[in-house]
């Protein structure tokens, strides 16, 4: 299903709510972000994916707010390494990233691609 028919169907769904993921591994979050931006064109997603590659970084909280056919994703990344600085900054959230206004229609459309059905694209890789 493509084009205008698909867009009309997606517009009928007015999903609103929040999803909080309190435990997620680096690899799973990376695959989720890759699914949302497979071409690497969203600088916010690229920045978070780059941080996840760090040895002492891990996701601590992922929040997805859905409203007006858009999803805003907020990701908190914490430093798991020990340093003198981390003792003083442990109560300050220095790594909070927001990826705004991701169209839900794009997410649904991408999940319906033939490649996704064959397991080549998606979160289950």
C-alpha positions as CSV (number, residue, x, y, z in Angstrom):
1,X,0.0,0.0,0.0
2,X,1.6,3.2,-1.1
3,X,0.9,6.9,-1.8
4,X,-2.4,8.7,-1.0
5,X,-4.3,5.6,0.2
6,X,-1.6,4.9,2.8
7,X,-1.5,8.5,4.0
8,X,-5.3,8.6,4.3
9,X,-5.3,5.5,6.5
10,X,-2.5,6.8,8.7
11,X,-4.2,10.1,9.2
12,X,-7.3,8.3,10.7
13,X,-5.2,7.0,13.6
14,X,-4.7,9.7,16.1
15,X,-2.5,8.0,18.6
16,X,-1.5,10.0,21.7
17,X,0.5,8.9,24.7
18,X,3.9,8.3,26.2
19,X,6.2,5.3,26.4
20,X,9.0,5.1,29.0
21,X,11.7,2.5,28.5
22,X,13.7,2.3,31.7
23,X,16.0,-0.6,30.7
24,X,17.4,-0.9,27.2
25,X,20.8,-2.0,25.9
26,X,23.1,0.0,23.7
27,X,22.7,-2.4,20.8
28,X,18.9,-2.4,20.9
29,X,18.7,1.4,21.1
30,X,21.2,1.7,18.3
31,X,19.0,-0.6,16.1
32,X,15.9,1.4,17.0
33,X,17.7,4.6,16.0
34,X,19.0,3.0,12.8
35,X,15.4,1.9,12.0
36,X,14.2,5.5,12.5
37,X,17.0,7.0,10.3
38,X,18.5,4.4,8.0
39,X,20.1,7.0,5.7
40,X,21.8,8.8,8.6
41,X,20.3,12.2,7.7
42,X,18.9,13.2,11.1
43,X,21.8,14.9,12.9
44,X,20.2,14.3,16.4
45,X,20.0,10.6,15.8
46,X,23.5,10.5,14.3
47,X,24.8,12.3,17.4
48,X,23.2,9.8,19.8
49,X,24.3,6.8,17.8
50,X,27.9,8.2,17.9
51,X,27.7,8.6,21.7
52,X,26.5,5.0,22.1
53,X,29.7,3.8,20.5
54,X,31.6,5.1,23.5
55,X,32.9,2.3,25.8
56,X,31.7,4.0,29.0
57,X,28.3,5.3,27.8
58,X,25.0,3.6,28.2
59,X,21.3,4.5,27.7
60,X,19.5,5.1,31.0
61,X,16.0,6.2,29.9
62,X,14.2,6.5,26.6
63,X,10.9,8.4,26.5
64,X,8.7,8.5,23.4
65,X,5.9,11.0,23.4
66,X,3.3,10.5,20.6
67,X,1.0,13.4,19.7
68,X,-0.4,14.9,16.4
69,X,0.9,12.1,14.3
70,X,4.5,12.8,15.5
71,X,6.8,11.1,18.0
72,X,9.4,13.0,20.0
73,X,12.0,10.8,21.5
74,X,14.1,11.8,24.6
75,X,17.2,9.7,25.4
76,X,19.3,10.0,28.6
77,X,22.8,8.6,28.3
78,X,24.9,8.1,31.4
79,X,28.6,7.7,31.8
80,X,29.4,4.3,33.4
81,X,33.1,5.1,33.9
82,X,34.5,6.2,37.2
83,X,36.3,9.5,37.5
84,X,36.6,12.2,40.1
85,X,34.4,14.5,38.0
86,X,31.6,11.8,38.0
87,X,31.4,12.0,41.8
88,X,30.5,15.7,41.6
89,X,28.3,15.5,38.5
90,X,26.3,12.4,39.3
91,X,23.2,14.4,40.2
92,X,23.4,16.6,37.1
93,X,21.9,15.3,33.8
94,X,24.6,16.2,31.2
95,X,23.6,13.8,28.5
96,X,19.9,14.4,27.6
97,X,19.1,14.3,23.9
98,X,15.8,15.1,22.2
99,X,14.9,13.9,18.7
100,X,11.8,16.0,17.8
101,X,8.8,15.5,15.5
102,X,9.5,12.1,13.9
103,X,6.5,11.4,11.7
104,X,4.6,8.3,12.8
105,X,3.5,7.7,9.2
106,X,7.2,7.3,8.2
107,X,7.7,4.7,11.0
108,X,4.7,2.7,9.9
109,X,5.6,3.0,6.2
110,X,9.1,1.8,6.9
111,X,7.9,-1.2,9.0
112,X,5.7,-2.3,6.1
113,X,8.5,-2.4,3.5
114,X,9.1,-5.8,1.9
115,X,12.7,-5.7,3.4
116,X,11.2,-5.5,6.9
117,X,9.0,-8.5,6.3
118,X,12.1,-10.5,5.3
119,X,13.9,-9.5,8.4
120,X,16.6,-7.5,6.6
121,X,15.4,-4.1,8.1
122,X,14.0,-3.5,11.5
123,X,14.5,-3.9,15.2
124,X,14.7,-7.7,15.2
125,X,18.0,-7.9,13.3
